[in-house]
Amino acid sequence: MPQGLDNEEDSILDASKYIYEPITGEGTTRMLILHNGACEDELAGDLEMAKLADYPPWKALSYAWGTTTVYSRIRIGTRFIRISTNLEGALQILRQKHGDEYPDRELRLWIDQICIDQENVQERSQQVQLMFSVYEKAERVLVWLGPDRHNLAERAFYAIHRVASLTKEQRKRLRNEDLGALLSPLELEAVKALLD
């Protein structure tokens, strides 16, 4: 798994940078068709124009860009788009999980860092106005918070599910009591880590 580009790779990337085709038409954006592959394989895909009103189902990815001083890349055709290492990690995991579940089905994603030409200020402004529709009409919105190095996510989501499944009356009572009466210290720590 690349840990960022070195100077030589950075120069190669600049020389083979992906050239975005202009977006035309109202309600139109780009979608990434992420190619299948193993987690450690090079990230690759295609970008296609997408009129949101009649485009096949897609998933929208929400994530933290992470550091902007260390980058990786994704190959689009024979060219490359620079992406943050945090996005690289998200795409590797998504591609692996999708490939395991649907080996013969394309994964369509909307990701701001890839689907919007970040160097085109006018396009960025126009596409930001479309983002509500992109997320609202998505088949699913995926959230990437980063790798779960301490295996806390399952415990945190279990605890959140327990609180969410309480009746209205139980939740009202819970406001007046200590949350620690319902959740274990490990569950509370996991939820805190998730929210941090």
Steps between C-alpha positions, in 0.01 A plus 500: 500500500663830396573740783501805274684602191872569492654780285551276194143367515374855555671615178357206307155576637525864392598392148215249474233697685140424407336770286136548597235527230278805573165430665209614286134500584309586812484229766808330355810384683760225459495154655794277572469141381751332732667196348505180704825383653668378814558748782867548414450533119538834327183706520343541158169601354313701242319831524173547318253783469188448707168678466368442853136476393553180300832352613521141632530464881822630657655540842629834630808498721542743788844502661772719645751605236779446751841656451548693178879470508514127427319367197435182314326452165232323304540406134221616270565343159869565438515814714501568875312710754677593822299396809558522873638194675185490715285470186736234368437292813124542468501395134715195566261377769186584299635327190589187696162479679305571180704243304436236765125562493446586131795374293321565169341837580657841454537727801372848414616770739472874532804640678564873499881469483478293181171593334558875518792662319661653809709742291193650328356761738187559289424126482560456873252777576238353264546145630480605867149625426414152367636309801171493690336319207798266460469385862120508512457285187785258576404138559713516813728753668820344629702663777872431535652611829830320447644162587371335818842416643363414845187310387268746673245558223295185557477566874413868443226430247356225721478750788343765276248244374408411859433865585308556175277200563374638831141616516426873521424465870823308565702766316330773703592322823852446374552876462450535873728210587859414427560342159743273682201319648417371151842465337817340628818710537644323192190589296514862617869519405426351158221753431727785613778377269256474208374854554853635537 
